[in-house]
Amino acid sequence: MLGNIIGGFIVVLIGVTLAPTVANEVSHATKDTMYGDSSHGFTNSTISGSSATILDLTTLFYVLAVASIGIGIATSGLKAAGLMGA
């Protein structure tokens, strides 16, 4: 029981720690900065349209998956302890 609850917190902790990295990589994938003349802020978009919209939602899906896994592990631990009904 306690192991499942601690495991759920560890999954959430690691997932939340990696969330900014996932967000940065998604941002770099949708907006690739051109090197050479960065003073004008030129960007070369490698993905556009609906593909960019779906790729931008990757961070949201990642965070929702981490939260769902953590809640699921903690819930199974509480069910094993008899603190939650089936």
PDB file with one MODEL, atoms N, CA, C and O in Angstrom:
MODEL        1
ATOM      1  N   MET A   1       0.828  -1.175   0.000  1.00  0.00           N
ATOM      2  CA  MET A   1       0.000   0.000   0.000  1.00  0.00           C
ATOM      3  C   MET A   1       0.881   1.249   0.000  1.00  0.00           C
ATOM      4  O   MET A   1       0.769   2.096  -0.887  1.00  0.00           O
ATOM      5  N   LEU A   2       1.736   1.353   0.979  1.00  0.00           N
ATOM      6  CA  LEU A   2       2.589   2.534   1.077  1.00  0.00           C
ATOM      7  C   LEU A   2       3.533   2.625  -0.120  1.00  0.00           C
ATOM      8  O   LEU A   2       3.852   3.715  -0.593  1.00  0.00           O
ATOM      9  N   GLY A   3       3.971   1.470  -0.598  1.00  0.00           N
ATOM     10  CA  GLY A   3       4.846   1.453  -1.775  1.00  0.00           C
ATOM     11  C   GLY A   3       4.154   1.998  -3.004  1.00  0.00           C
ATOM     12  O   GLY A   3       4.765   2.708  -3.802  1.00  0.00           O
ATOM     13  N   ASN A   4       2.871   1.669  -3.164  1.00  0.00           N
ATOM     14  CA  ASN A   4       2.131   2.188  -4.323  1.00  0.00           C
ATOM     15  C   ASN A   4       1.937   3.692  -4.235  1.00  0.00           C
ATOM     16  O   ASN A   4       2.047   4.397  -5.238  1.00  0.00           O
ATOM     17  N   ILE A   5       1.651   4.182  -3.047  1.00  0.00           N
ATOM     18  CA  ILE A   5       1.451   5.623  -2.883  1.00  0.00           C
ATOM     19  C   ILE A   5       2.763   6.367  -3.128  1.00  0.00           C
ATOM     20  O   ILE A   5       2.774   7.392  -3.809  1.00  0.00           O
ATOM     21  N   ILE A   6       3.859   5.862  -2.583  1.00  0.00           N
ATOM     22  CA  ILE A   6       5.163   6.490  -2.811  1.00  0.00           C
ATOM     23  C   ILE A   6       5.537   6.397  -4.285  1.00  0.00           C
ATOM     24  O   ILE A   6       6.089   7.342  -4.849  1.00  0.00           O
ATOM     25  N   GLY A   7       5.239   5.265  -4.908  1.00  0.00           N
ATOM     26  CA  GLY A   7       5.506   5.113  -6.337  1.00  0.00           C
ATOM     27  C   GLY A   7       4.735   6.110  -7.177  1.00  0.00           C
ATOM     28  O   GLY A   7       5.262   6.658  -8.145  1.00  0.00           O
ATOM     29  N   GLY A   8       3.477   6.345  -6.803  1.00  0.00           N
ATOM     30  CA  GLY A   8       2.678   7.341  -7.517  1.00  0.00           C
ATOM     31  C   GLY A   8       3.262   8.733  -7.394  1.00  0.00           C
ATOM     32  O   GLY A   8       3.293   9.484  -8.369  1.00  0.00           O
ATOM     33  N   PHE A   9       3.728   9.086  -6.197  1.00  0.00           N
ATOM     34  CA  PHE A   9       4.338  10.402  -6.009  1.00  0.00           C
ATOM     35  C   PHE A   9       5.652  10.514  -6.776  1.00  0.00           C
ATOM     36  O   PHE A   9       5.968  11.583  -7.299  1.00  0.00           O
ATOM     37  N   ILE A  10       6.415   9.438  -6.851  1.00  0.00           N
ATOM     38  CA  ILE A  10       7.674   9.475  -7.599  1.00  0.00           C
ATOM     39  C   ILE A  10       7.407   9.655  -9.084  1.00  0.00           C
ATOM     40  O   ILE A  10       8.104  10.417  -9.753  1.00  0.00           O
ATOM     41  N   VAL A  11       6.400   8.958  -9.605  1.00  0.00           N
ATOM     42  CA  VAL A  11       6.051   9.113 -11.025  1.00  0.00           C
ATOM     43  C   VAL A  11       5.645  10.551 -11.321  1.00  0.00           C
ATOM     44  O   VAL A  11       6.074  11.131 -12.318  1.00  0.00           O
ATOM     45  N   VAL A  12       4.824  11.117 -10.460  1.00  0.00           N
ATOM     46  CA  VAL A  12       4.389  12.507 -10.666  1.00  0.00           C
ATOM     47  C   VAL A  12       5.568  13.461 -10.541  1.00  0.00           C
ATOM     48  O   VAL A  12       5.674  14.406 -11.324  1.00  0.00           O
ATOM     49  N   LEU A  13       6.451  13.240  -9.581  1.00  0.00           N
ATOM     50  CA  LEU A  13       7.605  14.121  -9.386  1.00  0.00           C
ATOM     51  C   LEU A  13       8.529  14.101 -10.600  1.00  0.00           C
ATOM     52  O   LEU A  13       8.955  15.154 -11.075  1.00  0.00           O
ATOM     53  N   ILE A  14       8.836  12.918 -11.097  1.00  0.00           N
ATOM     54  CA  ILE A  14       9.712  12.823 -12.266  1.00  0.00           C
ATOM     55  C   ILE A  14       9.013  13.394 -13.501  1.00  0.00           C
ATOM     56  O   ILE A  14       9.638  14.089 -14.302  1.00  0.00           O
ATOM     57  N   GLY A  15       7.728  13.105 -13.656  1.00  0.00           N
ATOM     58  CA  GLY A  15       6.988  13.618 -14.803  1.00  0.00           C
ATOM     59  C   GLY A  15       6.905  15.130 -14.817  1.00  0.00           C
ATOM     60  O   GLY A  15       7.061  15.753 -15.867  1.00  0.00           O
ATOM     61  N   VAL A  16       6.661  15.721 -13.667  1.00  0.00           N
ATOM     62  CA  VAL A  16       6.572  17.188 -13.587  1.00  0.00           C
ATOM     63  C   VAL A  16       7.945  17.812 -13.795  1.00  0.00           C
ATOM     64  O   VAL A  16       8.052  18.903 -14.355  1.00  0.00           O
ATOM     65  N   THR A  17       8.990  17.132 -13.349  1.00  0.00           N
ATOM     66  CA  THR A  17      10.342  17.642 -13.557  1.00  0.00           C
ATOM     67  C   THR A  17      10.709  17.649 -15.041  1.00  0.00           C
ATOM     68  O   THR A  17      11.419  18.542 -15.502  1.00  0.00           O
ATOM     69  N   LEU A  18      10.229  16.662 -15.780  1.00  0.00           N
ATOM     70  CA  LEU A  18      10.545  16.583 -17.205  1.00  0.00           C
ATOM     71  C   LEU A  18       9.592  17.380 -18.094  1.00  0.00           C
ATOM     72  O   LEU A  18       9.850  17.525 -19.289  1.00  0.00           O
ATOM     73  N   ALA A  19       8.504  17.895 -17.540  1.00  0.00           N
ATOM     74  CA  ALA A  19       7.517  18.630 -18.343  1.00  0.00           C
ATOM     75  C   ALA A  19       8.100  19.861 -19.052  1.00  0.00           C
ATOM     76  O   ALA A  19       7.781  20.076 -20.221  1.00  0.00           O
ATOM     77  N   PRO A  20       8.939  20.677 -18.400  1.00  0.00           N
ATOM     78  CA  PRO A  20       9.508  21.821 -19.137  1.00  0.00           C
ATOM     79  C   PRO A  20      10.400  21.398 -20.296  1.00  0.00           C
ATOM     80  O   PRO A  20      10.458  22.082 -21.318  1.00  0.00           O
ATOM     81  N   THR A  21      11.093  20.282 -20.144  1.00  0.00           N
ATOM     82  CA  THR A  21      11.935  19.786 -21.229  1.00  0.00           C
ATOM     83  C   THR A  21      11.082  19.364 -22.416  1.00  0.00           C
ATOM     84  O   THR A  21      11.417  19.649 -23.566  1.00  0.00           O
ATOM     85  N   VAL A  22       9.985  18.689 -22.131  1.00  0.00           N
ATOM     86  CA  VAL A  22       9.067  18.285 -23.203  1.00  0.00           C
ATOM     87  C   VAL A  22       8.498  19.529 -23.885  1.00  0.00           C
ATOM     88  O   VAL A  22       8.413  19.579 -25.112  1.00  0.00           O
ATOM     89  N   ALA A  23       8.108  20.528 -23.098  1.00  0.00           N
ATOM     90  CA  ALA A  23       7.554  21.763 -23.671  1.00  0.00           C
ATOM     91  C   ALA A  23       8.583  22.488 -24.537  1.00  0.00           C
ATOM     92  O   ALA A  23       8.235  23.005 -25.599  1.00  0.00           O
ATOM     93  N   ASN A  24       9.836  22.532 -24.103  1.00  0.00           N
ATOM     94  CA  ASN A  24      10.881  23.184 -24.901  1.00  0.00           C
ATOM     95  C   ASN A  24      11.119  22.450 -26.216  1.00  0.00           C
ATOM     96  O   ASN A  24      11.281  23.082 -27.261  1.00  0.00           O
ATOM     97  N   GLU A  25      11.139  21.131 -26.169  1.00  0.00           N
ATOM     98  CA  GLU A  25      11.370  20.365 -27.394  1.00  0.00           C
ATOM     99  C   GLU A  25      10.212  20.508 -28.382  1.00  0.00           C
ATOM    100  O   GLU A  25      10.423  20.567 -29.594  1.00  0.00           O
ATOM    101  N   VAL A  26       8.997  20.562 -27.857  1.00  0.00           N
ATOM    102  CA  VAL A  26       7.840  20.789 -28.735  1.00  0.00           C
ATOM    103  C   VAL A  26       7.916  22.175 -29.351  1.00  0.00           C
ATOM    104  O   VAL A  26       7.611  22.355 -30.530  1.00  0.00           O
ATOM    105  N   SER A  27       8.322  23.151 -28.554  1.00  0.00           N
ATOM    106  CA  SER A  27       8.458  24.512 -29.070  1.00  0.00           C
ATOM    107  C   SER A  27       9.533  24.588 -30.148  1.00  0.00           C
ATOM    108  O   SER A  27       9.351  25.258 -31.164  1.00  0.00           O
ATOM    109  N   HIS A  28      10.646  23.905 -29.930  1.00  0.00           N
ATOM    110  CA  HIS A  28      11.709  23.897 -30.939  1.00  0.00           C
ATOM    111  C   HIS A  28      11.278  23.161 -32.205  1.00  0.00           C
ATOM    112  O   HIS A  28      11.722  23.501 -33.301  1.00  0.00           O
ATOM    113  N   ALA A  29      10.435  22.174 -32.061  1.00  0.00           N
ATOM    114  CA  ALA A  29       9.977  21.424 -33.235  1.00  0.00           C
ATOM    115  C   ALA A  29       9.024  22.249 -34.089  1.00  0.00           C
ATOM    116  O   ALA A  29       9.009  22.103 -35.312  1.00  0.00           O
ATOM    117  N   THR A  30       8.226  23.115 -33.466  1.00  0.00           N
ATOM    118  CA  THR A  30       7.266  23.909 -34.234  1.00  0.00           C
ATOM    119  C   THR A  30       7.859  25.210 -34.753  1.00  0.00           C
ATOM    120  O   THR A  30       7.432  25.709 -35.794  1.00  0.00           O
ATOM    121  N   LYS A  31       8.831  25.763 -34.050  1.00  0.00           N
ATOM    122  CA  LYS A  31       9.441  27.029 -34.466  1.00  0.00           C
ATOM    123  C   LYS A  31      10.951  26.885 -34.401  1.00  0.00           C
ATOM    124  O   LYS A  31      11.544  26.987 -33.327  1.00  0.00           O
ATOM    125  N   ASP A  32      11.562  26.652 -35.526  1.00  0.00           N
ATOM    126  CA  ASP A  32      13.006  26.473 -35.601  1.00  0.00           C
ATOM    127  C   ASP A  32      13.642  27.807 -35.970  1.00  0.00           C
ATOM    128  O   ASP A  32      13.404  28.326 -37.061  1.00  0.00           O
ATOM    129  N   THR A  33      14.447  28.367 -35.073  1.00  0.00           N
ATOM    130  CA  THR A  33      15.062  29.672 -35.300  1.00  0.00           C
ATOM    131  C   THR A  33      16.156  29.556 -36.352  1.00  0.00           C
ATOM    132  O   THR A  33      16.986  28.648 -36.319  1.00  0.00           O
ATOM    133  N   MET A  34      16.133  30.497 -37.281  1.00  0.00           N
ATOM    134  CA  MET A  34      17.175  30.525 -38.301  1.00  0.00           C
ATOM    135  C   MET A  34      18.447  31.091 -37.689  1.00  0.00           C
ATOM    136  O   MET A  34      18.414  32.105 -36.992  1.00  0.00           O
ATOM    137  N   TYR A  35      19.555  30.437 -37.950  1.00  0.00           N
ATOM    138  CA  TYR A  35      20.837  30.922 -37.442  1.00  0.00           C
ATOM    139  C   TYR A  35      21.442  31.894 -38.450  1.00  0.00           C
ATOM    140  O   TYR A  35      21.179  31.808 -39.649  1.00  0.00           O
ATOM    141  N   GLY A  36      22.232  32.791 -37.960  1.00  0.00           N
ATOM    142  CA  GLY A  36      22.896  33.739 -38.840  1.00  0.00           C
ATOM    143  C   GLY A  36      22.431  35.157 -38.597  1.00  0.00           C
ATOM    144  O   GLY A  36      23.263  36.033 -38.365  1.00  0.00           O
ATOM    145  N   ASP A  37      21.130  35.421 -38.642  1.00  0.00           N
ATOM    146  CA  ASP A  37      20.625  36.766 -38.424  1.00  0.00           C
ATOM    147  C   ASP A  37      19.535  36.705 -37.355  1.00  0.00           C
ATOM    148  O   ASP A  37      18.352  36.883 -37.646  1.00  0.00           O
ATOM    149  N   SER A  38      19.948  36.454 -36.124  1.00  0.00           N
ATOM    150  CA  SER A  38      18.981  36.319 -35.039  1.00  0.00           C
ATOM    151  C   SER A  38      18.554  37.676 -34.484  1.00  0.00           C
ATOM    152  O   SER A  38      17.637  37.741 -33.665  1.00  0.00           O
ATOM    153  N   SER A  39      19.201  38.759 -34.915  1.00  0.00           N
ATOM    154  CA  SER A  39      18.849  40.071 -34.376  1.00  0.00           C
ATOM    155  C   SER A  39      17.467  40.518 -34.840  1.00  0.00           C
ATOM    156  O   SER A  39      16.807  41.295 -34.151  1.00  0.00           O
ATOM    157  N   HIS A  40      17.022  40.036 -35.999  1.00  0.00           N
ATOM    158  CA  HIS A  40      15.707  40.402 -36.501  1.00  0.00           C
ATOM    159  C   HIS A  40      14.622  39.446 -36.054  1.00  0.00           C
ATOM    160  O   HIS A  40      13.442  39.694 -36.297  1.00  0.00           O
ATOM    161  N   GLY A  41      14.997  38.367 -35.410  1.00  0.00           N
ATOM    162  CA  GLY A  41      14.013  37.421 -34.902  1.00  0.00           C
ATOM    163  C   GLY A  41      13.332  36.596 -35.968  1.00  0.00           C
ATOM    164  O   GLY A  41      12.184  36.187 -35.793  1.00  0.00           O
ATOM    165  N   PHE A  42      14.021  36.341 -37.078  1.00  0.00           N
ATOM    166  CA  PHE A  42      13.430  35.520 -38.123  1.00  0.00           C
ATOM    167  C   PHE A  42      13.230  34.095 -37.619  1.00  0.00           C
ATOM    168  O   PHE A  42      14.092  33.541 -36.937  1.00  0.00           O
ATOM    169  N   THR A  43      12.116  33.523 -37.953  1.00  0.00           N
ATOM    170  CA  THR A  43      11.878  32.126 -37.611  1.00  0.00           C
ATOM    171  C   THR A  43      11.480  31.374 -38.863  1.00  0.00           C
ATOM    172  O   THR A  43      10.810  31.914 -39.743  1.00  0.00           O
ATOM    173  N   ASN A  44      11.888  30.158 -38.929  1.00  0.00           N
ATOM    174  CA  ASN A  44      11.566  29.298 -40.060  1.00  0.00           C
ATOM    175  C   ASN A  44      10.686  28.176 -39.514  1.00  0.00           C
ATOM    176  O   ASN A  44      11.186  27.241 -38.888  1.00  0.00           O
ATOM    177  N   SER A  45       9.410  28.267 -39.744  1.00  0.00           N
ATOM    178  CA  SER A  45       8.491  27.267 -39.223  1.00  0.00           C
ATOM    179  C   SER A  45       8.612  25.988 -40.034  1.00  0.00           C
ATOM    180  O   SER A  45       8.410  25.986 -41.248  1.00  0.00           O
ATOM    181  N   THR A  46       8.943  24.904 -39.349  1.00  0.00           N
ATOM    182  CA  THR A  46       9.104  23.632 -40.042  1.00  0.00           C
ATOM    183  C   THR A  46       7.786  22.878 -40.156  1.00  0.00           C
ATOM    184  O   THR A  46       7.638  22.019 -41.026  1.00  0.00           O
ATOM    185  N   ILE A  47       6.836  23.187 -39.296  1.00  0.00           N
ATOM    186  CA  ILE A  47       5.534  22.522 -39.296  1.00  0.00           C
ATOM    187  C   ILE A  47       4.468  23.597 -39.227  1.00  0.00           C
ATOM    188  O   ILE A  47       4.606  24.568 -38.483  1.00  0.00           O
ATOM    189  N   SER A  48       3.393  23.426 -40.005  1.00  0.00           N
ATOM    190  CA  SER A  48       2.328  24.418 -39.981  1.00  0.00           C
ATOM    191  C   SER A  48       0.983  23.738 -40.104  1.00  0.00           C
ATOM    192  O   SER A  48       0.896  22.540 -40.371  1.00  0.00           O
ATOM    193  N   GLY A  49      -0.058  24.514 -39.908  1.00  0.00           N
ATOM    194  CA  GLY A  49      -1.416  24.013 -40.063  1.00  0.00           C
ATOM    195  C   GLY A  49      -1.856  23.127 -38.922  1.00  0.00           C
ATOM    196  O   GLY A  49      -1.493  23.345 -37.766  1.00  0.00           O
ATOM    197  N   SER A  50      -2.638  22.131 -39.262  1.00  0.00           N
ATOM    198  CA  SER A  50      -3.188  21.249 -38.231  1.00  0.00           C
ATOM    199  C   SER A  50      -2.107  20.393 -37.580  1.00  0.00           C
ATOM    200  O   SER A  50      -2.256  19.988 -36.427  1.00  0.00           O
ATOM    201  N   SER A  51      -1.033  20.115 -38.291  1.00  0.00           N
ATOM    202  CA  SER A  51       0.074  19.356 -37.709  1.00  0.00           C
ATOM    203  C   SER A  51       0.713  20.125 -36.555  1.00  0.00           C
ATOM    204  O   SER A  51       1.062  19.537 -35.532  1.00  0.00           O
ATOM    205  N   ALA A  52       0.864  21.429 -36.718  1.00  0.00           N
ATOM    206  CA  ALA A  52       1.434  22.249 -35.657  1.00  0.00           C
ATOM    207  C   ALA A  52       0.509  22.309 -34.449  1.00  0.00           C
ATOM    208  O   ALA A  52       0.969  22.306 -33.307  1.00  0.00           O
ATOM    209  N   THR A  53      -0.788  22.364 -34.700  1.00  0.00           N
ATOM    210  CA  THR A  53      -1.756  22.393 -33.600  1.00  0.00           C
ATOM    211  C   THR A  53      -1.706  21.108 -32.794  1.00  0.00           C
ATOM    212  O   THR A  53      -1.710  21.140 -31.564  1.00  0.00           O
ATOM    213  N   ILE A  54      -1.658  19.984 -33.482  1.00  0.00           N
ATOM    214  CA  ILE A  54      -1.600  18.693 -32.794  1.00  0.00           C
ATOM    215  C   ILE A  54      -0.282  18.552 -32.050  1.00  0.00           C
ATOM    216  O   ILE A  54      -0.260  18.040 -30.931  1.00  0.00           O
ATOM    217  N   LEU A  55       0.820  18.998 -32.652  1.00  0.00           N
ATOM    218  CA  LEU A  55       2.119  18.918 -31.990  1.00  0.00           C
ATOM    219  C   LEU A  55       2.167  19.827 -30.767  1.00  0.00           C
ATOM    220  O   LEU A  55       2.792  19.481 -29.765  1.00  0.00           O
ATOM    221  N   ASP A  56       1.512  20.987 -30.837  1.00  0.00           N
ATOM    222  CA  ASP A  56       1.468  21.883 -29.678  1.00  0.00           C
ATOM    223  C   ASP A  56       0.714  21.256 -28.515  1.00  0.00           C
ATOM    224  O   ASP A  56       0.979  21.602 -27.364  1.00  0.00           O
ATOM    225  N   LEU A  57      -0.216  20.346 -28.778  1.00  0.00           N
ATOM    226  CA  LEU A  57      -0.974  19.686 -27.719  1.00  0.00           C
ATOM    227  C   LEU A  57      -0.211  18.532 -27.066  1.00  0.00           C
ATOM    228  O   LEU A  57      -0.703  17.935 -26.108  1.00  0.00           O
ATOM    229  N   THR A  58       0.969  18.215 -27.565  1.00  0.00           N
ATOM    230  CA  THR A  58       1.767  17.119 -27.017  1.00  0.00           C
ATOM    231  C   THR A  58       2.091  17.347 -25.548  1.00  0.00           C
ATOM    232  O   THR A  58       2.033  16.409 -24.752  1.00  0.00           O
ATOM    233  N   THR A  59       2.430  18.572 -25.176  1.00  0.00           N
ATOM    234  CA  THR A  59       2.752  18.860 -23.777  1.00  0.00           C
ATOM    235  C   THR A  59       1.543  18.626 -22.879  1.00  0.00           C
ATOM    236  O   THR A  59       1.675  18.067 -21.790  1.00  0.00           O
ATOM    237  N   LEU A  60       0.374  19.049 -23.329  1.00  0.00           N
ATOM    238  CA  LEU A  60      -0.843  18.829 -22.548  1.00  0.00           C
ATOM    239  C   LEU A  60      -1.108  17.337 -22.362  1.00  0.00           C
ATOM    240  O   LEU A  60      -1.417  16.892 -21.256  1.00  0.00           O
ATOM    241  N   PHE A  61      -0.986  16.564 -23.444  1.00  0.00           N
ATOM    242  CA  PHE A  61      -1.218  15.120 -23.345  1.00  0.00           C
ATOM    243  C   PHE A  61      -0.193  14.454 -22.438  1.00  0.00           C
ATOM    244  O   PHE A  61      -0.527  13.524 -21.704  1.00  0.00           O
ATOM    245  N   TYR A  62       1.050  14.921 -22.479  1.00  0.00           N
ATOM    246  CA  TYR A  62       2.093  14.362 -21.615  1.00  0.00           C
ATOM    247  C   TYR A  62       1.762  14.603 -20.143  1.00  0.00           C
ATOM    248  O   TYR A  62       1.847  13.685 -19.327  1.00  0.00           O
ATOM    249  N   VAL A  63       1.390  15.824 -19.809  1.00  0.00           N
ATOM    250  CA  VAL A  63       1.088  16.152 -18.412  1.00  0.00           C
ATOM    251  C   VAL A  63      -0.161  15.402 -17.933  1.00  0.00           C
ATOM    252  O   VAL A  63      -0.201  14.935 -16.794  1.00  0.00           O
ATOM    253  N   LEU A  64      -1.168  15.285 -18.784  1.00  0.00           N
ATOM    254  CA  LEU A  64      -2.362  14.522 -18.413  1.00  0.00           C
ATOM    255  C   LEU A  64      -2.039  13.043 -18.206  1.00  0.00           C
ATOM    256  O   LEU A  64      -2.593  12.409 -17.309  1.00  0.00           O
ATOM    257  N   ALA A  65      -1.155  12.493 -19.020  1.00  0.00           N
ATOM    258  CA  ALA A  65      -0.762  11.096 -18.861  1.00  0.00           C
ATOM    259  C   ALA A  65       0.000  10.878 -17.560  1.00  0.00           C
ATOM    260  O   ALA A  65      -0.226   9.883 -16.870  1.00  0.00           O
ATOM    261  N   VAL A  66       0.893  11.788 -17.220  1.00  0.00           N
ATOM    262  CA  VAL A  66       1.650  11.673 -15.973  1.00  0.00           C
ATOM    263  C   VAL A  66       0.705  11.753 -14.777  1.00  0.00           C
ATOM    264  O   VAL A  66       0.836  10.975 -13.832  1.00  0.00           O
ATOM    265  N   ALA A  67      -0.236  12.677 -14.811  1.00  0.00           N
ATOM    266  CA  ALA A  67      -1.190  12.800 -13.709  1.00  0.00           C
ATOM    267  C   ALA A  67      -2.072  11.566 -13.603  1.00  0.00           C
ATOM    268  O   ALA A  67      -2.342  11.096 -12.498  1.00  0.00           O
ATOM    269  N   SER A  68      -2.524  11.034 -14.733  1.00  0.00           N
ATOM    270  CA  SER A  68      -3.373   9.840 -14.709  1.00  0.00           C
ATOM    271  C   SER A  68      -2.634   8.631 -14.168  1.00  0.00           C
ATOM    272  O   SER A  68      -3.198   7.854 -13.397  1.00  0.00           O
ATOM    273  N   ILE A  69      -1.384   8.461 -14.560  1.00  0.00           N
ATOM    274  CA  ILE A  69      -0.602   7.332 -14.066  1.00  0.00           C
ATOM    275  C   ILE A  69      -0.373   7.455 -12.566  1.00  0.00           C
ATOM    276  O   ILE A  69      -0.515   6.476 -11.833  1.00  0.00           O
ATOM    277  N   GLY A  70      -0.020   8.647 -12.106  1.00  0.00           N
ATOM    278  CA  GLY A  70       0.194   8.853 -10.673  1.00  0.00           C
ATOM    279  C   GLY A  70      -1.063   8.615  -9.867  1.00  0.00           C
ATOM    280  O   GLY A  70      -1.007   7.981  -8.814  1.00  0.00           O
ATOM    281  N   ILE A  71      -2.197   9.107 -10.337  1.00  0.00           N
ATOM    282  CA  ILE A  71      -3.466   8.896  -9.633  1.00  0.00           C
ATOM    283  C   ILE A  71      -3.849   7.423  -9.649  1.00  0.00           C
ATOM    284  O   ILE A  71      -4.343   6.899  -8.651  1.00  0.00           O
ATOM    285  N   GLY A  72      -3.626   6.756 -10.769  1.00  0.00           N
ATOM    286  CA  GLY A  72      -3.943   5.338 -10.859  1.00  0.00           C
ATOM    287  C   GLY A  72      -3.126   4.484  -9.907  1.00  0.00           C
ATOM    288  O   GLY A  72      -3.662   3.579  -9.268  1.00  0.00           O
ATOM    289  N   ILE A  73      -1.840   4.762  -9.807  1.00  0.00           N
ATOM    290  CA  ILE A  73      -0.979   3.996  -8.898  1.00  0.00           C
ATOM    291  C   ILE A  73      -1.380   4.253  -7.452  1.00  0.00           C
ATOM    292  O   ILE A  73      -1.465   3.316  -6.658  1.00  0.00           O
ATOM    293  N   ALA A  74      -1.626   5.506  -7.104  1.00  0.00           N
ATOM    294  CA  ALA A  74      -2.024   5.829  -5.732  1.00  0.00           C
ATOM    295  C   ALA A  74      -3.388   5.228  -5.397  1.00  0.00           C
ATOM    296  O   ALA A  74      -3.598   4.768  -4.275  1.00  0.00           O
ATOM    297  N   THR A  75      -4.303   5.226  -6.338  1.00  0.00           N
ATOM    298  CA  THR A  75      -5.629   4.648  -6.107  1.00  0.00           C
ATOM    299  C   THR A  75      -5.552   3.144  -5.888  1.00  0.00           C
ATOM    300  O   THR A  75      -6.254   2.604  -5.033  1.00  0.00           O
ATOM    301  N   SER A  76      -4.706   2.465  -6.654  1.00  0.00           N
ATOM    302  CA  SER A  76      -4.569   1.023  -6.455  1.00  0.00           C
ATOM    303  C   SER A  76      -3.979   0.714  -5.080  1.00  0.00           C
ATOM    304  O   SER A  76      -4.335  -0.293  -4.466  1.00  0.00           O
ATOM    305  N   GLY A  77      -3.091   1.561  -4.598  1.00  0.00           N
ATOM    306  CA  GLY A  77      -2.551   1.383  -3.247  1.00  0.00           C
ATOM    307  C   GLY A  77      -3.601   1.600  -2.177  1.00  0.00           C
ATOM    308  O   GLY A  77      -3.630   0.874  -1.183  1.00  0.00           O
ATOM    309  N   LEU A  78      -4.455   2.577  -2.363  1.00  0.00           N
ATOM    310  CA  LEU A  78      -5.515   2.829  -1.393  1.00  0.00           C
ATOM    311  C   LEU A  78      -6.579   1.729  -1.417  1.00  0.00           C
ATOM    312  O   LEU A  78      -7.152   1.394  -0.380  1.00  0.00           O
ATOM    313  N   LYS A  79      -6.838   1.171  -2.595  1.00  0.00           N
ATOM    314  CA  LYS A  79      -7.786   0.049  -2.678  1.00  0.00           C
ATOM    315  C   LYS A  79      -7.226  -1.175  -1.977  1.00  0.00           C
ATOM    316  O   LYS A  79      -7.964  -1.902  -1.312  1.00  0.00           O
ATOM    317  N   ALA A  80      -5.927  -1.411  -2.119  1.00  0.00           N
ATOM    318  CA  ALA A  80      -5.309  -2.555  -1.465  1.00  0.00           C
ATOM    319  C   ALA A  80      -5.343  -2.403   0.058  1.00  0.00           C
ATOM    320  O   ALA A  80      -5.394  -3.400   0.779  1.00  0.00           O
ATOM    321  N   ALA A  81      -5.315  -1.187   0.540  1.00  0.00           N
ATOM    322  CA  ALA A  81      -5.367  -0.947   1.977  1.00  0.00           C
ATOM    323  C   ALA A  81      -6.783  -0.948   2.502  1.00  0.00           C
ATOM    324  O   ALA A  81      -6.984  -0.941   3.717  1.00  0.00           O
ATOM    325  N   GLY A  82      -7.772  -0.957   1.625  1.00  0.00           N
ATOM    326  CA  GLY A  82      -9.149  -0.953   2.053  1.00  0.00           C
ATOM    327  C   GLY A  82      -9.707   0.420   2.358  1.00  0.00           C
ATOM    328  O   GLY A  82     -10.780   0.543   2.948  1.00  0.00           O
ATOM    329  N   LEU A  83      -8.985   1.452   1.960  1.00  0.00           N
ATOM    330  CA  LEU A  83      -9.456   2.819   2.231  1.00  0.00           C
ATOM    331  C   LEU A  83     -10.367   3.341   1.132  1.00  0.00           C
ATOM    332  O   LEU A  83     -11.044   4.353   1.317  1.00  0.00           O
ATOM    333  N   MET A  84     -10.391   2.656  -0.016  1.00  0.00           N
ATOM    334  CA  MET A  84     -11.298   3.037  -1.096  1.00  0.00           C
ATOM    335  C   MET A  84     -12.111   1.818  -1.488  1.00  0.00           C
ATOM    336  O   MET A  84     -11.618   0.690  -1.471  1.00  0.00           O
ATOM    337  N   GLY A  85     -13.347   2.059  -1.835  1.00  0.00           N
ATOM    338  CA  GLY A  85     -14.205   0.960  -2.257  1.00  0.00           C
ATOM    339  C   GLY A  85     -13.905   0.527  -3.673  1.00  0.00           C
ATOM    340  O   GLY A  85     -13.318   1.280  -4.450  1.00  0.00           O
ATOM    341  N   ALA A  86     -14.300  -0.659  -4.002  1.00  0.00           N
ATOM    342  CA  ALA A  86     -14.058  -1.173  -5.348  1.00  0.00           C
ATOM    343  C   ALA A  86     -15.063  -0.618  -6.256  1.00  0.00           C
ATOM    344  O   ALA A  86     -15.051  -0.919  -7.449  1.00  0.00           O
TER     345      ALA A  86
ENDMDL
END
